[in-house]
C-alpha cells in the first residue's frame, strides 16, 4: 500500500512541475523562422541613424541552433556594428502587444556570442510599458548558450506591468566591446520565479 502512495505522490509532484512550467509566458522562441513573435507582435533590427552606414544591425534566423535542443527550431542571429566616428547605437526590438506581465516577476532570455565573428560580453536590455522605458545592463555573455534570468525589480522605471509595449536589446559604443560582432538570442519569456 505504501508503494502506491509514493507513486501517486510522485505523479502529483511531476504534474505540478509541468503546470508551473506551462504558466511561463513565451514572448519569442523564433521556432517558425518567421514573424510574428509568440504574442503576435512584430520584431526587427533598428539603427540610431539609418543613413549612417558606419553603424548597422541586422537580424536573421539561425536554423537548428536552439538552446533547448530543438533541432527543427531557430534562434535569432544579431550582427551589430557600432564602430563609428559618430555616436552609435542600434539593436533589436519586439512588440509585446499590451501583454499583462503583472502576474510574473522574471524576464528570461538565452544568449550566446559567436566566437568566430567576435561578440560583446555586455548588452543593454530594455523593457517598455506605454509610459516609460527601463534599461538593464546584462553582463557575462560567452560563446555557449546561457539562460539569463532578470528579476523585474531591476527594471525600476516600468510603471504599468499590466500593459507592456516593447522589449529591446541595445548595442552602443559605450557598453559594447568589441564594437563589431554577432550574438544569438532565443527563448525570450517571462515567468514567476520569486
MDTraj code that builds the backbone (N, CA, C; nanometers):
import mdtraj as md
import numpy as np

residues = "UNK UNK UNK UNK UNK UNK UNK UNK UNK UNK UNK UNK UNK UNK UNK UNK UNK UNK UNK UNK UNK UNK UNK UNK UNK UNK UNK UNK UNK UNK UNK UNK UNK UNK UNK UNK UNK UNK UNK UNK UNK UNK UNK UNK UNK UNK UNK UNK UNK UNK UNK UNK UNK UNK UNK UNK UNK UNK UNK UNK UNK UNK UNK UNK UNK UNK UNK UNK UNK UNK UNK UNK UNK UNK UNK UNK UNK UNK UNK UNK UNK UNK UNK UNK UNK UNK UNK UNK UNK UNK UNK UNK UNK UNK UNK UNK UNK UNK UNK UNK UNK UNK UNK UNK UNK UNK UNK UNK UNK UNK UNK UNK UNK UNK UNK UNK UNK UNK UNK UNK UNK UNK UNK UNK UNK UNK UNK UNK UNK UNK UNK UNK UNK UNK UNK UNK UNK UNK UNK UNK UNK UNK UNK UNK UNK UNK UNK UNK UNK UNK UNK UNK UNK UNK UNK UNK UNK UNK UNK UNK UNK UNK UNK UNK UNK UNK UNK UNK UNK UNK UNK UNK UNK UNK UNK UNK UNK UNK UNK UNK UNK UNK UNK UNK UNK UNK UNK UNK UNK UNK UNK UNK UNK UNK".split()
xyz = np.array([
    [0.0819, -0.1201, 0.0000],
    [0.0000, 0.0000, 0.0000],
    [0.0865, 0.1268, 0.0000],
    [0.1968, 0.1246, 0.0733],
    [0.2829, 0.2422, 0.0792],
    [0.3464, 0.2717, -0.0560],
    [0.3778, 0.1680, -0.1343],
    [0.4349, 0.1890, -0.2674],
    [0.3413, 0.2718, -0.3547],
    [0.2118, 0.2396, -0.3519],
    [0.1143, 0.3129, -0.4341],
    [0.1060, 0.4589, -0.3922],
    [0.1146, 0.4843, -0.2638],
    [0.1087, 0.6221, -0.2151],
    [0.2275, 0.7011, -0.2687],
    [0.3472, 0.6409, -0.2668],
    [0.4672, 0.7074, -0.3168],
    [0.4550, 0.7342, -0.4674],
    [0.4072, 0.6374, -0.5442],
    [0.3918, 0.6542, -0.6880],
    [0.2925, 0.7650, -0.7190],
    [0.1791, 0.7640, -0.6511],
    [0.0767, 0.8679, -0.6739],
    [0.1311, 1.0044, -0.6360],
    [0.2018, 1.0134, -0.5225],
    [0.2597, 1.1405, -0.4800],
    [0.3610, 1.1905, -0.5826],
    [0.4434, 1.0994, -0.6379],
    [0.5415, 1.1375, -0.7399],
    [0.4732, 1.1923, -0.8645],
    [0.3648, 1.1293, -0.9077],
    [0.2915, 1.1759, -1.0265],
    [0.2323, 1.3136, -1.0006],
    [0.1779, 1.3351, -0.8833],
    [0.1204, 1.4654, -0.8482],
    [0.2295, 1.5725, -0.8490],
    [0.3471, 1.5418, -0.7930],
    [0.4559, 1.6385, -0.7914],
    [0.5035, 1.6707, -0.9324],
    [0.5179, 1.5692, -1.0173],
    [0.5588, 1.5933, -1.1554],
    [0.4552, 1.6751, -1.2304],
    [0.3296, 1.6456, -1.2089],
    [0.2224, 1.7219, -1.2742],
    [0.2286, 1.8675, -1.2306],
    [0.2575, 1.8903, -1.1033],
    [0.2694, 2.0269, -1.0529],
    [0.3844, 2.1008, -1.1184],
    [0.4986, 2.0334, -1.1401],
    [0.6123, 2.0960, -1.2061],
    [0.5780, 2.1314, -1.3506],
    [0.5103, 2.0430, -1.4196],
    [0.4710, 2.0689, -1.5577],
    [0.3769, 2.1884, -1.5648],
    [0.2805, 2.1931, -1.4748],
    [0.1855, 2.3043, -1.4733],
    [0.2572, 2.4354, -1.4462],
    [0.3598, 2.4335, -1.3574],
    [0.4339, 2.5549, -1.3280],
    [0.5068, 2.6034, -1.4518],
    [0.5741, 2.5116, -1.5222],
    [0.6452, 2.5499, -1.6439],
    [0.5486, 2.6027, -1.7495],
    [0.4297, 2.5444, -1.7561],
    [0.3305, 2.5879, -1.8547],
    [0.2780, 2.7274, -1.8224],
    [0.2979, 2.7736, -1.6983],
    [0.2489, 2.9060, -1.6616],
    [0.3425, 3.0167, -1.7096],
    [0.4617, 2.9810, -1.7588],
    [0.5504, 3.0808, -1.8177],
    [0.4857, 3.1367, -1.9442],
    [0.5188, 3.2590, -1.9766],
    [0.4665, 3.3220, -2.0975],
    [0.5805, 3.3386, -2.1979],
    [0.5713, 3.2683, -2.3097],
    [0.6734, 3.2784, -2.4137],
    [0.6485, 3.4051, -2.4957],
    [0.7487, 3.4897, -2.5028],
    [0.7422, 3.6113, -2.5834],
    [0.7883, 3.5815, -2.7254],
    [0.9050, 3.5146, -2.7378],
    [0.9589, 3.4847, -2.8714],
    [1.0515, 3.3643, -2.8634],
    [1.0135, 3.2550, -2.9335],
    [1.1034, 3.1396, -2.9418],
    [1.1625, 3.1245, -3.0818],
    [1.1166, 3.2039, -3.1785],
    [1.1704, 3.2109, -3.3153],
    [1.1649, 3.0775, -3.3898],
    [1.0928, 2.9783, -3.3372],
    [1.0960, 2.8440, -3.3940],
    [1.0323, 2.8321, -3.5315],
    [0.9510, 2.9278, -3.5715],
    [0.8930, 2.9227, -3.7056],
    [0.9880, 2.9796, -3.8107],
    [1.0923, 3.0496, -3.7651],
    [1.1817, 3.1137, -3.8615],
    [1.1153, 3.2277, -3.9356],
    [1.0152, 3.2886, -3.8726],
    [0.9399, 3.3956, -3.9380],
    [0.8737, 3.4822, -3.8320],
    [0.8192, 3.5946, -3.8749],
    [0.7401, 3.6806, -3.7877],
    [0.5986, 3.6266, -3.7818],
    [0.5186, 3.6619, -3.6830],
    [0.5437, 3.7474, -3.5674],
    [0.6064, 3.6692, -3.4520],
    [0.6237, 3.7369, -3.3357],
    [0.6679, 3.6654, -3.2165],
    [0.5518, 3.5832, -3.1601],
    [0.5709, 3.5159, -3.0505],
    [0.4679, 3.4282, -2.9938],
    [0.3462, 3.5040, -2.9422],
    [0.3594, 3.6351, -2.9214],
    [0.2466, 3.7174, -2.8765],
    [0.1728, 3.7811, -2.9934],
    [0.2211, 3.7584, -3.1150],
    [0.1610, 3.8208, -3.2326],
    [0.2241, 3.9532, -3.2683],
    [0.3326, 3.9896, -3.2010],
    [0.3978, 4.1180, -3.2246],
    [0.5083, 4.1112, -3.3277],
    [0.5301, 4.2220, -3.3922],
    [0.6352, 4.2347, -3.4929],
    [0.7712, 4.2429, -3.4230],
    [0.8790, 4.2261, -3.4981],
    [1.0143, 4.2452, -3.4457],
    [1.1096, 4.2747, -3.5597],
    [1.2280, 4.3254, -3.5236],
    [1.3283, 4.3546, -3.6249],
    [1.4485, 4.4249, -3.5657],
    [1.5376, 4.4689, -3.6544],
    [1.6563, 4.5442, -3.6149],
    [1.6278, 4.6929, -3.6306],
    [1.7023, 4.7739, -3.5565],
    [1.6900, 4.9189, -3.5684],
    [1.8296, 4.9817, -3.5604],
    [1.8426, 5.1007, -3.6174],
    [1.9667, 5.1780, -3.6135],
    [1.9366, 5.3197, -3.5679],
    [2.0262, 5.3774, -3.4880],
    [2.0111, 5.5170, -3.4445],
    [1.9973, 5.6084, -3.5657],
    [2.0842, 5.5883, -3.6633],
    [2.0811, 5.6709, -3.7837],
    [2.0898, 5.5804, -3.9061],
    [1.9767, 5.5450, -3.9670],
    [1.9779, 5.4548, -4.0831],
    [2.0590, 5.5085, -4.2017],
    [2.0851, 5.6400, -4.2048],
    [2.1628, 5.6990, -4.3147],
    [2.3142, 5.6914, -4.2913],
    [2.3562, 5.6472, -4.1720],
    [2.4983, 5.6360, -4.1383],
    [2.5401, 5.4905, -4.1561],
    [2.6076, 5.4595, -4.2671],
    [2.6436, 5.3202, -4.2931],
    [2.7643, 5.2724, -4.2129],
    [2.8184, 5.3563, -4.1236],
    [2.9267, 5.3111, -4.0352],
    [2.8722, 5.2466, -3.9074],
    [2.7405, 5.2420, -3.8931],
    [2.6783, 5.1733, -3.7795],
    [2.5542, 5.0991, -3.8290],
    [2.5498, 4.9687, -3.8013],
    [2.4386, 4.8872, -3.8510],
    [2.4058, 4.7745, -3.7537],
    [2.2858, 4.7227, -3.7684],
    [2.2449, 4.5999, -3.7015],
    [2.1486, 4.5282, -3.7949],
    [2.1683, 4.3978, -3.8077],
    [2.0759, 4.3177, -3.8880],
    [2.0433, 4.1907, -3.8110],
    [1.9240, 4.1369, -3.8366],
    [1.8826, 4.0125, -3.7716],
    [1.8487, 3.9095, -3.8786],
    [1.8755, 3.7831, -3.8451],
    [1.8410, 3.6719, -3.9332],
    [1.8146, 3.5495, -3.8462],
    [1.7562, 3.4474, -3.9067],
    [1.7245, 3.3254, -3.8328],
    [1.8364, 3.2236, -3.8508],
    [1.8699, 3.1567, -3.7415],
    [1.9775, 3.0584, -3.7414],
    [1.9156, 2.9210, -3.7172],
    [1.9015, 2.8421, -3.8223],
    [1.8317, 2.7136, -3.8146],
    [1.9125, 2.6084, -3.7389],
    [1.8423, 2.5343, -3.6528],
    [1.8998, 2.4187, -3.5851],
    [1.9862, 2.4498, -3.4651],
    [2.0077, 2.5765, -3.4326],
    [2.0883, 2.6133, -3.3164],
    [1.9960, 2.6704, -3.2105],
    [1.9370, 2.5795, -3.1333],
    [1.8359, 2.6160, -3.0350],
    [1.8854, 2.5701, -2.8974],
    [1.8851, 2.6562, -2.7966],
    [1.9398, 2.6182, -2.6657],
    [1.8629, 2.5067, -2.5961],
    [1.7401, 2.4809, -2.6397],
    [1.6607, 2.3745, -2.5767],
    [1.6802, 2.2402, -2.6453],
    [1.7628, 2.2367, -2.7504],
    [1.7889, 2.1113, -2.8206],
    [1.6916, 2.0816, -2.9327],
    [1.6034, 2.1741, -2.9658],
    [1.5080, 2.1563, -3.0754],
    [1.5820, 2.1725, -3.2086],
    [1.6127, 2.0624, -3.2742],
    [1.6898, 2.0686, -3.3988],
    [1.6078, 2.1209, -3.5166],
    [1.4764, 2.1317, -3.5003],
    [1.3910, 2.1890, -3.6047],
    [1.3621, 2.3365, -3.5797],
    [1.4156, 2.3904, -3.4695],
    [1.3873, 2.5287, -3.4338],
    [1.4947, 2.6247, -3.4813],
    [1.4729, 2.7503, -3.4546],
    [1.5650, 2.8567, -3.4910],
    [1.6008, 2.9379, -3.3673],
    [1.7144, 3.0041, -3.3738],
    [1.7459, 3.1133, -3.2832],
    [1.7582, 3.2385, -3.3697],
    [1.7693, 3.3531, -3.3048],
    [1.7809, 3.4783, -3.3793],
    [1.9252, 3.5258, -3.3749],
    [1.9816, 3.5509, -3.4911],
    [2.1192, 3.5999, -3.5033],
    [2.1166, 3.7507, -3.5183],
    [2.2009, 3.8203, -3.4401],
    [2.2136, 3.9657, -3.4492],
    [2.3565, 4.0017, -3.4839],
    [2.3752, 4.0603, -3.6002],
    [2.5059, 4.1103, -3.6427],
    [2.5054, 4.2609, -3.6214],
    [2.5962, 4.3082, -3.5362],
    [2.5954, 4.4501, -3.4997],
    [2.7295, 4.5147, -3.5331],
    [2.7245, 4.6474, -3.5535],
    [2.8446, 4.7274, -3.5764],
    [2.8187, 4.8670, -3.5204],
    [2.8881, 4.9000, -3.4120],
    [2.8807, 5.0349, -3.3554],
    [3.0185, 5.1009, -3.3577],
    [3.1056, 5.0528, -3.4473],
    [3.2398, 5.1083, -3.4639],
    [3.2307, 5.2230, -3.5638],
    [3.1917, 5.3385, -3.5135],
    [3.1610, 5.4535, -3.5984],
    [3.2298, 5.5784, -3.5444],
    [3.2651, 5.6722, -3.6312],
    [3.3183, 5.8001, -3.5815],
    [3.2092, 5.8863, -3.5175],
    [3.0847, 5.8475, -3.5369],
    [2.9704, 5.9211, -3.4816],
    [2.9155, 5.8477, -3.3596],
    [2.8402, 5.9150, -3.2737],
    [2.7726, 5.8432, -3.1647],
    [2.6881, 5.7304, -3.2247],
    [2.7045, 5.6077, -3.1719],
    [2.6428, 5.4924, -3.2375],
    [2.5704, 5.4031, -3.1388],
    [2.4492, 5.3645, -3.1769],
    [2.3764, 5.2591, -3.1060],
    [2.2698, 5.2027, -3.1981],
    [2.2401, 5.0746, -3.1774],
    [2.1417, 5.0047, -3.2591],
    [2.1007, 4.8785, -3.1856],
    [2.0228, 4.7910, -3.2504],
    [1.9845, 4.6688, -3.1816],
    [1.8618, 4.6007, -3.2388],
    [1.7895, 4.5354, -3.1487],
    [1.6740, 4.4518, -3.1810],
    [1.5553, 4.4976, -3.0979],
    [1.4362, 4.4941, -3.1573],
    [1.3134, 4.5281, -3.0853],
    [1.2064, 4.4236, -3.1162],
    [1.1166, 4.4021, -3.0204],
    [0.9973, 4.3218, -3.0475],
    [0.8805, 4.3782, -2.9679],
    [0.7655, 4.3836, -3.0297],
    [0.6448, 4.4374, -2.9670],
    [0.5819, 4.3353, -2.8724],
    [0.5334, 4.3845, -2.7595],
    [0.4726, 4.2996, -2.6565],
    [0.3205, 4.3051, -2.6580],
    [0.2633, 4.3798, -2.7495],
    [0.1200, 4.3778, -2.7772],
    [0.0313, 4.4074, -2.6559],
    [0.0792, 4.4908, -2.5632],
    [-0.0007, 4.5257, -2.4456],
    [-0.0203, 4.4109, -2.3477],
    [0.0645, 4.3085, -2.3564],
    [0.0502, 4.1884, -2.2728],
    [0.0610, 4.2228, -2.1242],
    [-0.0162, 4.1531, -2.0435],
    [-0.0163, 4.1719, -1.8984],
    [0.0967, 4.0889, -1.8368],
    [0.1997, 4.1558, -1.7856],
    [0.3122, 4.0893, -1.7184],
    [0.2972, 4.0947, -1.5668],
    [0.1873, 4.1470, -1.5152],
    [0.1757, 4.1720, -1.3708],
    [0.1770, 4.0453, -1.2863],
    [0.1447, 3.9297, -1.3454],
    [0.1464, 3.8051, -1.2668],
    [0.2808, 3.7335, -1.2740],
    [0.3808, 3.7962, -1.3384],
    [0.5152, 3.7401, -1.3492],
    [0.6142, 3.8303, -1.2754],
    [0.7358, 3.7807, -1.2562],
    [0.8355, 3.8629, -1.1877],
    [0.9763, 3.8507, -1.2463],
    [0.9922, 3.7752, -1.3547],
    [1.1268, 3.7495, -1.4079],
    [1.1257, 3.7464, -1.5596],
    [1.2241, 3.8138, -1.6194],
    [1.2471, 3.8070, -1.7630],
    [1.3548, 3.7013, -1.7875],
    [1.3300, 3.6095, -1.8810],
    [1.4249, 3.5029, -1.9150],
    [1.4675, 3.5185, -2.0602],
    [1.5964, 3.4955, -2.0859],
    [1.6467, 3.5005, -2.2228],
    [1.7728, 3.4159, -2.2334],
    [1.7811, 3.3382, -2.3404],
    [1.9026, 3.2637, -2.3709],
    [1.9867, 3.3469, -2.4665],
    [2.1186, 3.3548, -2.4384],
    [2.2091, 3.4341, -2.5213],
    [2.3425, 3.3606, -2.5348],
    [2.4028, 3.3733, -2.6528],
    [2.5424, 3.3320, -2.6695],
    [2.6069, 3.4194, -2.7755],
    [2.7402, 3.4286, -2.7691],
    [2.8157, 3.5025, -2.8687],
    [2.8744, 3.4101, -2.9729],
    [2.9125, 3.4672, -3.0846],
    [2.9742, 3.3921, -3.1938],
    [3.1260, 3.4066, -3.1820],
    [3.1950, 3.2970, -3.1450],
    [3.3397, 3.3018, -3.1212],
    [3.4174, 3.3394, -3.2463],
    [3.3730, 3.2962, -3.3640],
    [3.4483, 3.3260, -3.4865],
    [3.4284, 3.4702, -3.5331],
    [3.3114, 3.5272, -3.5109],
    [3.2839, 3.6650, -3.5538],
    [3.3233, 3.7677, -3.4474],
    [3.3388, 3.7218, -3.3220],
    [3.3585, 3.8129, -3.2104],
    [3.2235, 3.8548, -3.1546],
    [3.2201, 3.8918, -3.0274],
    [3.0929, 3.9294, -2.9647],
    [3.1180, 4.0099, -2.8385],
    [3.0231, 4.0936, -2.8066],
    [3.0268, 4.1689, -2.6828],
    [2.9852, 4.0789, -2.5670],
    [3.0431, 4.1017, -2.4519],
    [3.0060, 4.0263, -2.3314],
    [2.8999, 4.1009, -2.2513],
    [2.8630, 4.2195, -2.3011],
    [2.7740, 4.3090, -2.2260],
    [2.6773, 4.3769, -2.3225],
    [2.5482, 4.3726, -2.2901],
    [2.4471, 4.4409, -2.3717],
    [2.3497, 4.5139, -2.2791],
    [2.2777, 4.6057, -2.3373],
    [2.1700, 4.6722, -2.2627],
    [2.0380, 4.6107, -2.3063],
    [1.9539, 4.5790, -2.2076],
    [1.8191, 4.5281, -2.2339],
    [1.7209, 4.6314, -2.1809],
    [1.6140, 4.6555, -2.2535],
    [1.5110, 4.7490, -2.2087],
    [1.3744, 4.6822, -2.2138],
    [1.2959, 4.7058, -2.1102],
    [1.1536, 4.6728, -2.1106],
    [1.0772, 4.8040, -2.1098],
    [0.9718, 4.8112, -2.1897],
    [0.8939, 4.9342, -2.2006],
    [0.7462, 4.9051, -2.1786],
    [0.6841, 4.9857, -2.0921],
    [0.5385, 4.9891, -2.0905],
    [0.4994, 5.1029, -2.1857],
    [0.3775, 5.1514, -2.1785],
    [0.3371, 5.2568, -2.2722],
    [0.3678, 5.3964, -2.2195],
    [0.4340, 5.4034, -2.1004],
    [0.4689, 5.5320, -2.0420],
    [0.6187, 5.5563, -2.0373],
    [0.6960, 5.4497, -2.0191],
    [0.8380, 5.4689, -1.9942],
    [0.9192, 5.3489, -2.0412],
    [1.0509, 5.3707, -2.0424],
    [1.1470, 5.2674, -2.0806],
    [1.2418, 5.2449, -1.9649],
    [1.2742, 5.1191, -1.9355],
    [1.3621, 5.0888, -1.8239],
    [1.4768, 4.9993, -1.8700],
    [1.6026, 5.0486, -1.8585],
    [1.7172, 4.9712, -1.9061],
    [1.7780, 4.8826, -1.7970],
    [1.8495, 4.7807, -1.8419],
    [1.9280, 4.6944, -1.7532],
    [2.0512, 4.6489, -1.8317],
    [2.1698, 4.6592, -1.7696],
    [2.2931, 4.6141, -1.8337],
    [2.3155, 4.4676, -1.7963],
    [2.3209, 4.3822, -1.8973],
    [2.3424, 4.2394, -1.8783],
    [2.4887, 4.2078, -1.9114],
    [2.5577, 4.1446, -1.8168],
    [2.6984, 4.1078, -1.8319],
    [2.7143, 3.9567, -1.8323],
    [2.8257, 3.9090, -1.8872],
    [2.8608, 3.7688, -1.8734],
    [2.8295, 3.6810, -1.9916],
    [2.8066, 3.7395, -2.1097],
    [2.7802, 3.6602, -2.2295],
    [2.9072, 3.5836, -2.2677],
    [2.8906, 3.4563, -2.3032],
    [3.0016, 3.3727, -2.3502],
    [2.9638, 3.3138, -2.4858],
    [3.0488, 3.2248, -2.5372],
    [3.0160, 3.1616, -2.6657],
    [2.9386, 3.0314, -2.6479],
    [2.8839, 3.0092, -2.5289],
    [2.7941, 2.8966, -2.5006],
    [2.6580, 2.9517, -2.4613],
    [2.5508, 2.8792, -2.4957],
    [2.4169, 2.9221, -2.4558],
    [2.4091, 2.9316, -2.3039],
    [2.3563, 3.0423, -2.2550],
    [2.3279, 3.0609, -2.1135],
    [2.1877, 3.1173, -2.0989],
    [2.1198, 3.0746, -1.9948],
    [1.9899, 3.1327, -1.9636],
    [2.0106, 3.2420, -1.8595],
    [1.9753, 3.3635, -1.8962],
    [1.9816, 3.4766, -1.8040],
    [1.8414, 3.5012, -1.7500],
    [1.8299, 3.5161, -1.6187],
    [1.7024, 3.5446, -1.5535],
    [1.7162, 3.6772, -1.4803],
    [1.6366, 3.7742, -1.5217],
    [1.6473, 3.9096, -1.4673],
    [1.5184, 3.9436, -1.3933],
    [1.5249, 3.9628, -1.2616],
    [1.4041, 3.9993, -1.1867],
    [1.3468, 4.1321, -1.2350],
    [1.2161, 4.1402, -1.2407],
    [1.1509, 4.2640, -1.2838],
    [1.1933, 4.3836, -1.1984],
    [1.2289, 4.3599, -1.0719],
    [1.2674, 4.4712, -0.9840],
    [1.3882, 4.5477, -1.0378],
    [1.4637, 4.4885, -1.1299],
    [1.5775, 4.5571, -1.1918],
    [1.5313, 4.6610, -1.2940],
    [1.4085, 4.6489, -1.3420],
    [1.3534, 4.7435, -1.4397],
    [1.2696, 4.8468, -1.3630],
    [1.3372, 4.9363, -1.2924],
    [1.2726, 5.0246, -1.1955],
    [1.1815, 5.1308, -1.2571],
    [1.1982, 5.1611, -1.3854],
    [1.1178, 5.2678, -1.4470],
    [0.9864, 5.2187, -1.5065],
    [0.9655, 5.0874, -1.5130],
    [0.8373, 5.0384, -1.5644],
    [0.7285, 5.0757, -1.4649],
    [0.6252, 5.1418, -1.5133],
    [0.5163, 5.1893, -1.4265],
    [0.3956, 5.0969, -1.4271],
    [0.3684, 5.0338, -1.5415],
    [0.2456, 4.9554, -1.5554],
    [0.2763, 4.8185, -1.6161],
    [0.3004, 4.7198, -1.5302],
    [0.3314, 4.5850, -1.5754],
    [0.2113, 4.5171, -1.6399],
    [0.0932, 4.5739, -1.6259],
    [-0.0273, 4.5103, -1.6804],
    [-0.0473, 4.5392, -1.8293],
    [0.0348, 4.6269, -1.8862],
    [0.0204, 4.6597, -2.0284],
    [0.1583, 4.6939, -2.0845],
    [0.2258, 4.5919, -2.1360],
    [0.3641, 4.6090, -2.1807],
    [0.3713, 4.6377, -2.3308],
    [0.4675, 4.7212, -2.3668],
    [0.4775, 4.7699, -2.5039],
    [0.5882, 4.7020, -2.5849],
    [0.7127, 4.6954, -2.5296],
    [0.8238, 4.6547, -2.6148],
    [0.9393, 4.5979, -2.5323],
    [1.0125, 4.5033, -2.5937],
    [1.1390, 4.4509, -2.5417],
    [1.2467, 4.4895, -2.6416],
    [1.3603, 4.5408, -2.5917],
    [1.4652, 4.5924, -2.6800],
    [1.6022, 4.5440, -2.6317],
    [1.6887, 4.5092, -2.7261],
    [1.8306, 4.4862, -2.6992],
    [1.9074, 4.5984, -2.7667],
    [2.0023, 4.6592, -2.6920],
    [2.0778, 4.7732, -2.7430],
    [2.2271, 4.7401, -2.7454],
    [2.2890, 4.7651, -2.8610],
    [2.4341, 4.7679, -2.8736],
    [2.4720, 4.9152, -2.8823],
    [2.5624, 4.9623, -2.7978],
    [2.6034, 5.1027, -2.8060],
    [2.7547, 5.1143, -2.7993],
    [2.8053, 5.2299, -2.8398],
    [2.9501, 5.2483, -2.8478],
    [3.0153, 5.2661, -2.7107],
    [2.9374, 5.2668, -2.6035],
    [2.9909, 5.2779, -2.4680],
    [3.0041, 5.1405, -2.4028],
    [2.8989, 5.0599, -2.4081],
    [2.8961, 4.9300, -2.3395],
    [2.9418, 4.8122, -2.4243],
    [2.9423, 4.8271, -2.5562],
    [2.9673, 4.7150, -2.6460],
    [3.1157, 4.7039, -2.6801],
    [3.1737, 4.5876, -2.6488],
    [3.3139, 4.5627, -2.6805],
    [3.3354, 4.4133, -2.7041],
    [3.3808, 4.3747, -2.8242],
    [3.4206, 4.4600, -2.9357],
    [3.3005, 4.5283, -3.0003],
    [3.3286, 4.6307, -3.0771],
    [3.2219, 4.7132, -3.1349],
    [3.1576, 4.6527, -3.2594],
    [3.2143, 4.5421, -3.3080],
    [3.1573, 4.4691, -3.4214],
    [3.1516, 4.3225, -3.3825],
    [3.0366, 4.2575, -3.4057],
    [3.0279, 4.1166, -3.3711],
    [2.8897, 4.0583, -3.3937],
    [2.8711, 3.9387, -3.3374],
    [2.7453, 3.8654, -3.3550],
    [2.7067, 3.7973, -3.2250],
    [2.5812, 3.8136, -3.1871],
    [2.5271, 3.7345, -3.0770],
    [2.3983, 3.6669, -3.1244],
    [2.3592, 3.5637, -3.0511],
    [2.2369, 3.4892, -3.0782],
    [2.1486, 3.4969, -2.9550],
    [2.0178, 3.5094, -2.9766],
    [1.9219, 3.5081, -2.8654],
    [1.8108, 3.4093, -2.8986],
    [1.7464, 3.3594, -2.7928],
    [1.6363, 3.2660, -2.8124],
    [1.5550, 3.2573, -2.6835],
    [1.4348, 3.2021, -2.6973],
    [1.3509, 3.1676, -2.5828],
    [1.3324, 3.2853, -2.4866],
    [1.2890, 3.3993, -2.5404],
    [1.2583, 3.5149, -2.4561],
    [1.1231, 3.4896, -2.3911],
    [1.1195, 3.4908, -2.2580],
    [0.9946, 3.4598, -2.1879],
    [0.9896, 3.5357, -2.0559],
    [0.8741, 3.5324, -1.9925],
    [0.8603, 3.5830, -1.8559],
    [0.8023, 3.4697, -1.7707],
    [0.8368, 3.4724, -1.6427],
    [0.7935, 3.3643, -1.5534],
    [0.7761, 3.4177, -1.4118],
    [0.7160, 3.3353, -1.3284],
    [0.7016, 3.3647, -1.1864],
    [0.8057, 3.2812, -1.1140],
    [0.9101, 3.3445, -1.0616],
    [1.0211, 3.2729, -1.0002],
    [1.0347, 3.3028, -0.8513],
    [1.0088, 3.4282, -0.8106],
    [1.0367, 3.4693, -0.6727],
    [0.9238, 3.4378, -0.5775],
])
top = md.Topology()
chain = top.add_chain()
for i, resn in enumerate(residues, 1):
    res = top.add_residue(resn, chain, resSeq=i)
    for name in ("N", "CA", "C"):
        top.add_atom(name, md.element.get_by_symbol(name[0]), res)
traj = md.Trajectory(xyz[None], top)
